[in-house]
Amino acid sequence: MALIGFMGRHDGAPRGLGEALIVDAARRVHRSDDFAAWGLMLDSEGGKTNKKLWDWYIAQGLTPANDAGRPTAMYGTLKKILPELQPSKISK
């Protein structure tokens, strides 16, 4: 796992910026020759108490870590986050 740290929301940010930041971080980790990682981990602003943001992270492919010592932690595999690693939806 690559810890990308705390991630929150800003009301003035352009729509779609959060998703782009997560995908960019995942691509940088995936392409890195310096270390190996199979996913990203972050701390969500407010954790479950910020339901709208928490649910948005889940929609982006992140899963709550269920760590009592770190209740805001979430993680996601690179395969769930990166569109280019997801199986093709086209059937033959």
Beta strands, then each sheet from edge to edge (+ up, - down):
strand 1: 2-7
strand 2: 39-44
strand 3: 63-64
strand 4: 73-77
sheet 1: 1+ 2+ 4- 3+
end
